[in-house]
Amino acid sequence: RQRQMEVTTLNTGNTIPLVGLGTWKSAPGDVKQAVLHAVRSGYRHLDCAPVYGNEKEIGEALQELFSEGVVKREDLFITSKVFNNMHQDRVATSYANTLKDLQIEYLDLLLIHWPIMFKDETIPQPMRNSDGTPNAAIVASFEFVDTWKQMEQLYADKKVKAIGVSNFEIAQLEELLASATVTPAANQIELHPFLPQPDLLKYCQDKGIIVCAYSPLGSADSFIGKKEGSPSLLGNEVVAKIAEEVSRSPAQVLLRWGIQKGVVVLPKSATEAHIKANVQVYDFLLSPSHIAALEAQPTFRYGLGWMPGHYLP
């Protein structure tokens, strides 16, 4: 059973669980088990996206959970996204494809995955070169205002319970809000003690936009995370010291940091023991000095952008 402190409230009035299972980089074959473990361990929030390439398998897991009576659809909060190649008049198609793959009737939250549109629906492969730069054959531009209008239409038609954005910085939120009739319910961004983004976090909170943190434990398996010399958040000495002081794991400390910031955290794991531990973060507190120590470290971003001027030089 969900205790009240385990959720926060969106600007729509609906609640969103503070911990969700991230499914980015969960390999086919792993993600079904991860979802089954998570929901059976008490998770009620799943974060998905078509570009992760695993929504069909998540749909199979959901069917199994529903048919076995573990949960009903209305017990779960399910998020997915509209990727860069499905902006503007492709939004409704993207949404329909996600519902079909997940085998559900509606989403609790649909996000614009990036404030960036690819001109063509078919994405040149590979999407990124071996040095992490986007494939030069991809024609990309900042575009989200027309796409947001399509998102607003889905919301007005009551096809989706909430709409939001992801990877939006203050400049893009300002531009979006200037013409929006619906304020985004959420902005999903990379957020952790190496990248606390205080200005963006405050901006969102002032506007009533819930911040959801992806890579809340860092991202050791991302392109940048794998590079030699990239810092490890889970292996960080400051994190380890605090974990010892509060008798918790480093992962639990990092997730608790986010929760105390008023942020929804989306840890990804395919390991049953980690999945269980990642949701056991409601019964301890970090002190103000713990939080200050966590944030006093050099800034580091694990994620890659698509366009110059947006996470790219």
FISEGU-73680 format. One record per residue (C-alpha): residue number from 1; z, y, x. Coordinates in steps of 0.02 Angstrom, whole numbers. Example, Ala and Ser with C-alpha at 12.3 -4.5 7.8 and 13.67 -1.06 7.14 Angstrom:
<recs>
rec num:1, Z:390, Y:-225, X:615
rec num:2, Z:357, Y:-53, X:684
</recs>
This chain:
<recs>
rec num:1, Z:0, Y:0, X:0
rec num:2, Z:-43, Y:172, X:62
rec num:3, Z:104, Y:287, X:84
rec num:4, Z:73, Y:469, X:44
rec num:5, Z:79, Y:527, X:224
rec num:6, Z:-67, Y:415, X:270
rec num:7, Z:-194, Y:524, X:180
rec num:8, Z:-247, Y:704, X:179
rec num:9, Z:-336, Y:797, X:39
rec num:10, Z:-516, Y:857, X:45
rec num:11, Z:-572, Y:1021, X:-35
rec num:12, Z:-641, Y:915, X:-179
rec num:13, Z:-464, Y:860, X:-225
rec num:14, Z:-496, Y:681, X:-170
rec num:15, Z:-392, Y:603, X:-31
rec num:16, Z:-456, Y:533, X:133
rec num:17, Z:-355, Y:408, X:237
rec num:18, Z:-301, Y:481, X:405
rec num:19, Z:-360, Y:329, X:503
rec num:20, Z:-534, Y:256, X:480
rec num:21, Z:-628, Y:119, X:570
rec num:22, Z:-769, Y:189, X:677
rec num:23, Z:-924, Y:78, X:684
rec num:24, Z:-1030, Y:167, X:816
rec num:25, Z:-1078, Y:50, X:959
rec num:26, Z:-1007, Y:-99, X:864
rec num:27, Z:-1135, Y:-232, X:906
rec num:28, Z:-1221, Y:-334, X:771
rec num:29, Z:-1116, Y:-491, X:753
rec num:30, Z:-956, Y:-395, X:796
rec num:31, Z:-955, Y:-265, X:660
rec num:32, Z:-936, Y:-385, X:512
rec num:33, Z:-780, Y:-462, X:589
rec num:34, Z:-713, Y:-291, X:636
rec num:35, Z:-729, Y:-230, X:455
rec num:36, Z:-649, Y:-390, X:387
rec num:37, Z:-503, Y:-377, X:510
rec num:38, Z:-481, Y:-191, X:476
rec num:39, Z:-475, Y:-200, X:287
rec num:40, Z:-362, Y:-353, X:293
rec num:41, Z:-248, Y:-255, X:413
rec num:42, Z:-231, Y:-112, X:289
rec num:43, Z:-375, Y:6, X:335
rec num:44, Z:-449, Y:90, X:182
rec num:45, Z:-575, Y:203, X:270
rec num:46, Z:-739, Y:152, X:354
rec num:47, Z:-854, Y:269, X:448
rec num:48, Z:-1036, Y:214, X:450
rec num:49, Z:-1210, Y:282, X:490
rec num:50, Z:-1388, Y:217, X:473
rec num:51, Z:-1427, Y:257, X:655
rec num:52, Z:-1289, Y:137, X:711
rec num:53, Z:-1404, Y:-2, X:652
rec num:54, Z:-1265, Y:-106, X:572
rec num:55, Z:-1246, Y:-48, X:390
rec num:56, Z:-1322, Y:-210, X:321
rec num:57, Z:-1190, Y:-312, X:411
rec num:58, Z:-1052, Y:-195, X:349
rec num:59, Z:-1122, Y:-224, X:174
rec num:60, Z:-1101, Y:-412, X:197
rec num:61, Z:-920, Y:-386, X:250
rec num:62, Z:-888, Y:-275, X:98
rec num:63, Z:-960, Y:-406, X:-20
rec num:64, Z:-847, Y:-538, X:56
rec num:65, Z:-693, Y:-425, X:37
rec num:66, Z:-737, Y:-380, X:-143
rec num:67, Z:-776, Y:-559, X:-195
rec num:68, Z:-614, Y:-623, X:-119
rec num:69, Z:-514, Y:-488, X:-210
rec num:70, Z:-446, Y:-413, X:-48
rec num:71, Z:-493, Y:-240, X:-111
rec num:72, Z:-596, Y:-160, X:-248
rec num:73, Z:-730, Y:-32, X:-208
rec num:74, Z:-620, Y:110, X:-272
rec num:75, Z:-483, Y:62, X:-147
rec num:76, Z:-597, Y:108, X:-1
rec num:77, Z:-656, Y:274, X:69
rec num:78, Z:-831, Y:248, X:140
rec num:79, Z:-926, Y:379, X:240
rec num:80, Z:-1105, Y:375, X:300
rec num:81, Z:-1229, Y:500, X:369
rec num:82, Z:-1406, Y:568, X:358
rec num:83, Z:-1486, Y:554, X:530
rec num:84, Z:-1599, Y:684, X:612
rec num:85, Z:-1760, Y:599, X:555
rec num:86, Z:-1710, Y:604, X:370
rec num:87, Z:-1678, Y:790, X:343
rec num:88, Z:-1746, Y:899, X:202
rec num:89, Z:-1844, Y:803, X:69
rec num:90, Z:-1797, Y:635, X:149
rec num:91, Z:-1610, Y:652, X:109
rec num:92, Z:-1615, Y:559, X:-58
rec num:93, Z:-1712, Y:415, X:22
rec num:94, Z:-1588, Y:405, X:166
rec num:95, Z:-1443, Y:398, X:41
rec num:96, Z:-1528, Y:264, X:-65
rec num:97, Z:-1561, Y:158, X:91
rec num:98, Z:-1379, Y:170, X:145
rec num:99, Z:-1314, Y:118, X:-27
rec num:100, Z:-1434, Y:-29, X:-29
rec num:101, Z:-1383, Y:-86, X:146
rec num:102, Z:-1196, Y:-64, X:112
rec num:103, Z:-1219, Y:-146, X:-60
rec num:104, Z:-1118, Y:-12, X:-148
rec num:105, Z:-1151, Y:113, X:-289
rec num:106, Z:-1089, Y:274, X:-210
rec num:107, Z:-1016, Y:350, X:-51
rec num:108, Z:-851, Y:443, X:-40
rec num:109, Z:-925, Y:559, X:92
rec num:110, Z:-1103, Y:590, X:152
rec num:111, Z:-1127, Y:692, X:311
rec num:112, Z:-1273, Y:777, X:397
rec num:113, Z:-1258, Y:681, X:561
rec num:114, Z:-1320, Y:824, X:673
rec num:115, Z:-1372, Y:1005, X:641
rec num:116, Z:-1540, Y:951, X:712
rec num:117, Z:-1697, Y:889, X:628
rec num:118, Z:-1829, Y:774, X:701
rec num:119, Z:-2001, Y:821, X:636
rec num:120, Z:-2056, Y:641, X:612
rec num:121, Z:-1970, Y:505, X:512
rec num:122, Z:-2024, Y:374, X:639
rec num:123, Z:-1921, Y:400, X:796
rec num:124, Z:-2007, Y:373, X:964
rec num:125, Z:-1916, Y:237, X:1062
rec num:126, Z:-1812, Y:237, X:1163
rec num:127, Z:-1725, Y:388, X:1086
rec num:128, Z:-1654, Y:432, X:1256
rec num:129, Z:-1719, Y:412, X:1432
rec num:130, Z:-1620, Y:318, X:1564
rec num:131, Z:-1542, Y:484, X:1620
rec num:132, Z:-1478, Y:518, X:1443
rec num:133, Z:-1603, Y:656, X:1402
rec num:134, Z:-1693, Y:644, X:1235
rec num:135, Z:-1866, Y:563, X:1234
rec num:136, Z:-1991, Y:705, X:1260
rec num:137, Z:-2097, Y:636, X:1117
rec num:138, Z:-1961, Y:685, X:993
rec num:139, Z:-1999, Y:853, X:911
rec num:140, Z:-1827, Y:924, X:868
rec num:141, Z:-1765, Y:1089, X:800
rec num:142, Z:-1605, Y:1165, X:731
rec num:143, Z:-1622, Y:1140, X:543
rec num:144, Z:-1489, Y:1103, X:416
rec num:145, Z:-1495, Y:1240, X:282
rec num:146, Z:-1633, Y:1157, X:177
rec num:147, Z:-1554, Y:987, X:209
rec num:148, Z:-1387, Y:1052, X:145
rec num:149, Z:-1472, Y:1106, X:-18
rec num:150, Z:-1525, Y:924, X:-42
rec num:151, Z:-1348, Y:866, X:-4
rec num:152, Z:-1281, Y:990, X:-132
rec num:153, Z:-1402, Y:918, X:-261
rec num:154, Z:-1334, Y:741, X:-234
rec num:155, Z:-1158, Y:811, X:-255
rec num:156, Z:-1204, Y:911, X:-412
rec num:157, Z:-1283, Y:754, X:-486
rec num:158, Z:-1117, Y:663, X:-452
rec num:159, Z:-1207, Y:533, X:-346
rec num:160, Z:-1087, Y:560, X:-201
rec num:161, Z:-903, Y:609, X:-207
rec num:162, Z:-906, Y:733, X:-61
rec num:163, Z:-1028, Y:805, X:65
rec num:164, Z:-1000, Y:867, X:241
rec num:165, Z:-1070, Y:886, X:415
rec num:166, Z:-1051, Y:814, X:589
rec num:167, Z:-1072, Y:886, X:763
rec num:168, Z:-1076, Y:1063, X:694
rec num:169, Z:-1008, Y:1201, X:803
rec num:170, Z:-944, Y:1369, X:736
rec num:171, Z:-1116, Y:1450, X:748
rec num:172, Z:-1197, Y:1316, X:639
rec num:173, Z:-1054, Y:1317, X:514
rec num:174, Z:-1071, Y:1507, X:497
rec num:175, Z:-1257, Y:1490, X:465
rec num:176, Z:-1230, Y:1349, X:339
rec num:177, Z:-1091, Y:1439, X:244
rec num:178, Z:-1195, Y:1598, X:229
rec num:179, Z:-1310, Y:1511, X:104
rec num:180, Z:-1205, Y:1363, X:44
rec num:181, Z:-1140, Y:1347, X:-134
rec num:182, Z:-1032, Y:1198, X:-83
rec num:183, Z:-918, Y:1213, X:70
rec num:184, Z:-927, Y:1054, X:176
rec num:185, Z:-779, Y:940, X:142
rec num:186, Z:-775, Y:881, X:323
rec num:187, Z:-845, Y:910, X:498
rec num:188, Z:-845, Y:753, X:605
rec num:189, Z:-840, Y:795, X:791
rec num:190, Z:-788, Y:724, X:957
rec num:191, Z:-604, Y:768, X:972
rec num:192, Z:-467, Y:703, X:1088
rec num:193, Z:-346, Y:778, X:1216
rec num:194, Z:-486, Y:800, X:1344
rec num:195, Z:-587, Y:895, X:1212
rec num:196, Z:-462, Y:974, X:1091
rec num:197, Z:-586, Y:1108, X:1030
rec num:198, Z:-447, Y:1226, X:968
rec num:199, Z:-564, Y:1365, X:907
rec num:200, Z:-675, Y:1247, X:808
rec num:201, Z:-524, Y:1154, X:738
rec num:202, Z:-442, Y:1316, X:681
rec num:203, Z:-606, Y:1381, X:607
rec num:204, Z:-628, Y:1222, X:503
rec num:205, Z:-447, Y:1219, X:447
rec num:206, Z:-455, Y:1403, X:395
rec num:207, Z:-607, Y:1363, X:288
rec num:208, Z:-529, Y:1208, X:209
rec num:209, Z:-646, Y:1090, X:303
rec num:210, Z:-559, Y:930, X:359
rec num:211, Z:-596, Y:883, X:540
rec num:212, Z:-632, Y:699, X:573
rec num:213, Z:-622, Y:644, X:755
rec num:214, Z:-744, Y:521, X:828
rec num:215, Z:-710, Y:445, X:999
rec num:216, Z:-523, Y:488, X:977
rec num:217, Z:-486, Y:367, X:1120
rec num:218, Z:-625, Y:436, X:1229
rec num:219, Z:-784, Y:336, X:1246
rec num:220, Z:-789, Y:221, X:1396
rec num:221, Z:-948, Y:136, X:1334
rec num:222, Z:-1049, Y:295, X:1302
rec num:223, Z:-1187, Y:350, X:1420
rec num:224, Z:-1072, Y:478, X:1502
rec num:225, Z:-917, Y:368, X:1491
rec num:226, Z:-1004, Y:232, X:1594
rec num:227, Z:-1050, Y:354, X:1733
rec num:228, Z:-956, Y:334, X:1896
rec num:229, Z:-815, Y:460, X:1907
rec num:230, Z:-800, Y:488, X:1719
rec num:231, Z:-616, Y:504, X:1673
rec num:232, Z:-536, Y:370, X:1565
rec num:233, Z:-432, Y:436, X:1422
rec num:234, Z:-348, Y:268, X:1387
rec num:235, Z:-311, Y:248, X:1573
rec num:236, Z:-248, Y:426, X:1596
rec num:237, Z:-79, Y:445, X:1685
rec num:238, Z:-12, Y:581, X:1568
rec num:239, Z:-54, Y:472, X:1417
rec num:240, Z:28, Y:320, X:1500
rec num:241, Z:188, Y:417, X:1537
rec num:242, Z:204, Y:480, X:1358
rec num:243, Z:165, Y:305, X:1290
rec num:244, Z:310, Y:238, X:1393
rec num:245, Z:426, Y:375, X:1329
rec num:246, Z:388, Y:339, X:1146
rec num:247, Z:371, Y:148, X:1170
rec num:248, Z:192, Y:145, X:1105
rec num:249, Z:21, Y:102, X:1175
rec num:250, Z:-91, Y:237, X:1251
rec num:251, Z:-211, Y:216, X:1104
rec num:252, Z:-71, Y:245, X:978
rec num:253, Z:-18, Y:403, X:1071
rec num:254, Z:-197, Y:470, X:1068
rec num:255, Z:-217, Y:435, X:882
rec num:256, Z:-48, Y:510, X:843
rec num:257, Z:-101, Y:668, X:936
rec num:258, Z:-247, Y:687, X:815
rec num:259, Z:-144, Y:651, X:661
rec num:260, Z:-15, Y:783, X:711
rec num:261, Z:-158, Y:907, X:727
rec num:262, Z:-203, Y:873, X:545
rec num:263, Z:-358, Y:777, X:596
rec num:264, Z:-430, Y:613, X:527
rec num:265, Z:-454, Y:491, X:672
rec num:266, Z:-593, Y:360, X:681
rec num:267, Z:-551, Y:235, X:819
rec num:268, Z:-679, Y:99, X:851
rec num:269, Z:-627, Y:-75, X:904
rec num:270, Z:-694, Y:-250, X:883
rec num:271, Z:-530, Y:-331, X:942
rec num:272, Z:-414, Y:-390, X:803
rec num:273, Z:-253, Y:-343, X:896
rec num:274, Z:-318, Y:-167, X:934
rec num:275, Z:-382, Y:-143, X:757
rec num:276, Z:-207, Y:-184, X:691
rec num:277, Z:-117, Y:-75, X:818
rec num:278, Z:-232, Y:75, X:787
rec num:279, Z:-170, Y:93, X:609
rec num:280, Z:15, Y:82, X:657
rec num:281, Z:31, Y:266, X:698
rec num:282, Z:133, Y:337, X:555
rec num:283, Z:311, Y:297, X:608
rec num:284, Z:336, Y:398, X:768
rec num:285, Z:316, Y:578, X:825
rec num:286, Z:254, Y:663, X:981
rec num:287, Z:358, Y:813, X:1037
rec num:288, Z:279, Y:986, X:1062
rec num:289, Z:297, Y:958, X:1250
rec num:290, Z:202, Y:792, X:1236
rec num:291, Z:61, Y:879, X:1145
rec num:292, Z:56, Y:1021, X:1271
rec num:293, Z:49, Y:897, X:1416
rec num:294, Z:-92, Y:798, X:1335
rec num:295, Z:-195, Y:956, X:1312
rec num:296, Z:-162, Y:1031, X:1484
rec num:297, Z:-294, Y:923, X:1567
rec num:298, Z:-472, Y:964, X:1620
rec num:299, Z:-597, Y:970, X:1476
rec num:300, Z:-718, Y:825, X:1464
rec num:301, Z:-851, Y:784, X:1333
rec num:302, Z:-915, Y:605, X:1319
rec num:303, Z:-1051, Y:640, X:1190
rec num:304, Z:-1230, Y:695, X:1224
rec num:305, Z:-1324, Y:826, X:1126
rec num:306, Z:-1505, Y:832, X:1068
rec num:307, Z:-1552, Y:1012, X:1101
rec num:308, Z:-1524, Y:1144, X:1234
rec num:309, Z:-1388, Y:1260, X:1170
rec num:310, Z:-1298, Y:1118, X:1080
rec num:311, Z:-1191, Y:1015, X:1201
rec num:312, Z:-1338, Y:1021, X:1322
rec num:313, Z:-1360, Y:1152, X:1458
</recs>
